[in-house]
């Protein structure tokens, strides 16, 4: 089982505000766990969120439309 992070801990790992993480939770854009009235985010869910938002760089062919 992955360690569960609090909202402030998850925000620190993403280098964002806690408000941003709470918005992700409210919009159901990130997987979370309810522990009573508390909300926790697993490290794997945080990693999955980052991977899903990762954009690959363009190749020279894609930029110019011709072979490099």
C-alpha positions, 0 to 999 in steps of 0.5 A: 500500500502506498503512503497516503499524503495530506492535501498540504503534502500533495501540494508540496510535492506538486509545488502548487497550493493546497487550494489547487489540490482541493480543486482537483479533488472537487472536480474528481480530476485526481484519485483520492481516499476518504478516511472519515472526513479527511481526504488523502492522496496516495503517492501512486495517484499523484504520480499517475496525475503527473504522468497523465498531464505530461506532454512530450516534446515535438520532433523537428519533423513535427515543427517544420513539417519536413524531414530534418 
